[in-house]
Amino acid sequence: MSSVEKKRSNFSGTLGFFLANVAGAVGLGNLWGFPYKMGRGGGFPFLVIYLVAVFAIGIPIVIAEYGFGRKFRVGPVKAYSAVNKKWSFVGWLHEITCILVMGFYALIVGYLMKYMCMYFLAIFGVGSFAATDGASYFTGMISSPIEPLIWTALVLVLTYFIIRNDFAKGYEKACKVLLPVLFVMLIIVAVRSCTLPGATEGLKYMFEPNLSAFGELGFFGVFSLAVVQMWFSINIGFGTNIFLSSFMPDKTSITRQAIVIPIADMIVAVLAGLAIMPAVFAYGLDPSSGPSLLFITLKNVFADMPAGNVFGFIFFVSAVAAGLSTSIGITGALVPIGTEELGWSLDKSTGASCLLSFILSIPVSLGYGLLSGVHPLAWLGERFAGYDMLDSIDFLGENVFLSFGALFMVVFIGWVWKPDAVLTEIEKNGAFSWKKLWLFLFRYIAPLATFFVALNSLGIL
């Protein structure tokens, strides 16, 4: 065992593991992805399928990831190699996914940080941010060649200093601050959003049975939207669940955590929907307006809302807390490439991971300015002709490497490592009363659903 591995610590206890994993799961997938995908999926039908998917597919997979990660207590690549070196490529799929996702994730968290600061200044009447049209301001910001990268660098510097000396302790301390801030701020904005005149239409859109979305997208279209959102939201296929569970104390119940963490993540996603959808309907805006919902639509909403600058600041504080916590978790999953594969110190590996993310974010950021005419995947066909740098990196990360990393992971744990090995790790904390149901869901339902999502992500289905 190397000196690097000897210094490896665990989370302080069950609460520390819970906070770290909820914070790692709760991110832009909740505050950004969930509301606009729910808008595209027709509201209620999307929400129902999402909830079912969490329990029938998500939780069984997370149980397996937690058992796998705690058993070997190493990064994803070494964990797969410990069972069968031929399957170490799955660990590399996870790591490549994290690299690609961080290439745009840190950039977007930087956008959020900029908006948070601008709303803070606007509260005191400083600057013209509050009076500027949402679309004009956002376009001007992202097309700047330098400013977005400065904010991206700030996000990565914060990430570096939080985990550079001891990942588990640093991340746990950060999560004890970030997660409560996220919950409190989201609740405040959700309450304000739901009390706006006309907000009831947004609540009906979310919770009133309505099957019209099935006519527009078809059942499988809505199903795919919901499952992909669930998949991304609770970090399936990233390797982060495997990595974070490698710091799980032996006394912590895997099954309990694998249930309460996705549920907590789901609560945040619904809170994000409550913070955004009622306000969108109150002001007669498009609930399916895509990623612009966060930066353009909401800015226009806050501009018209009484005390809008205050609520805008509160909302973007919660968004920064969510984004930064996930940035730390994904970066942490990259660190084993240095510490375990190259023998580097934690400090050096963390710095290299952050630097790699920054370097990749440069062309992504410039894709809205100097490189706006570059479409890297256009050679793949008409579907990709309009994909800019961010769209291309996002597609490769989430639709290709994430999809197949998740598929191979489910097959590996369910049919190569075998569930008995998972059960041995799970039952360190007592009998697993519903293991027969888990076995059925994980070995049969999860692979089928994962295979479907992988094909759908590539546009085959």
Summary of the structure (lengths in Angstrom):
residues: 461
radius of gyration: 21.2
end to end distance: 46.4
largest distance: 62.7
contacts: 1720
relative contact order: 0.20
helix: 79%
strand: 0%
